[in-house]
Amino acid sequence: MRASKLALATLMAIGCLNMVHAADAPKIELRASDVWDDDYPTVRALRNMGELLSQRTNGRITLKVFSGGALGSEKETIEQVKGGTLDMVRVNISAMNNTCPITIVPALPFLFRSVDHMHKALDGAPGEEILRSCEPQGYVGLAYYDSGARSIYAKKPVRSLADTKGMKIRVQPSDMWVSVANAMGANATPLAFGEVYTALKTGLTDAAENNIPSYEGTKHYEVVKYYSKTEHSMAPEVVMFSAKKWATLSKADQALIREAAKSSVTQNRKYWSDREAQSLAKVTAAGSVIVSDVDKKSFADAMAPVYAKFVTTDQAKALVKAIQDFKEAPAAAPAKK
């Protein structure tokens, strides 16, 4: 009996010490940026991360998400995170290519065979290695968010490589994306994202490439009606934390932030799937034509020069092979009658 009372008293004492420690721990107010609006899947996922942090710390750690590009473009906010004036940012991984060169690997054309393949590879060792590669440059990679498959939308259907010959395609301002368009026989037109609507409307470009929610959310479907499912890239989004800020946090708080970021990935994938379905329904109702009979092999076969140019180091080659070796989940067996 005496031993039981002693054990209970010990547990109560430990609990009290933990409460005192929690009360003594400093409150942390984190700030994150995203260029998309409040209802976009990546913004919703960041807010979910903030809710988890608040719940798991009884409000001691909070996260304020600045959406709609309120703190600047992806390029500007990446620089703010590196400088430590902003805690966290969600950007497309292509925006990190110049800073951490190995991040170019998940953006490579036709690297992933399916969404399931992408999830398995990025959740595994290859994904972790890519995130760690940004640490010497001032970033702590926390998670990957879905960004769907990028496809070409234009004023005419694109069904094979022959259809993109001579076409002026807007691409992200990066050497790799220029090379991808050139490999298609197109004339690459690098433009900032905010300039694409006008470029399509005025004929400065004939086409652009992005996922369905972006095609819908930017209203690009108003000026080009053919969305051809080339699905040439599944470049993910990435959540980056400031290494300067990270160094000021306790190991326990670092672990809490990592866990909340990883947990938010599940929600992001659900949000993304739902948003894709909604966007597809909206653009179809507005008169867009979804072109599914695309000869993807004609495009994939043309990408050898891109791999030769950008997959040059032993690390990059090993990562490409490791990702290609990941297997998708087996198809579900048909239900027995």
Secondary structure, 3 states (H helix, E strand, C coil): CHHHHHHHHHHHHHHHHHHHHHHHCCCEEEEEECCCCCCCHHHHHHHHHHHHHHHHCCCCEEEEEECCCCCCCHHHHHHHHHHCCCCEEEEEHHHHCCCCHHHHHHHCCCCCCCHHHHHHHHHCHHHHHHHHCCHHHCEEEEEEECCCCEEEEECCCCCCHHHHCCCEEEECCCHHHHHHHHHCCCEEEECCHHHHHHHHHHCCCCEEEECHHHHHHCCHHHCCCEEEEEEEECCCEEEEEEHHHHCCCCHHHHHHHHHHHHHHHHHHHHHHHHHHHHHHHHHHHCCCEEECCCCHHHHHHHHHHHHHHHCCCHHHHHHHHHHHHCCCCCCCCCCCC
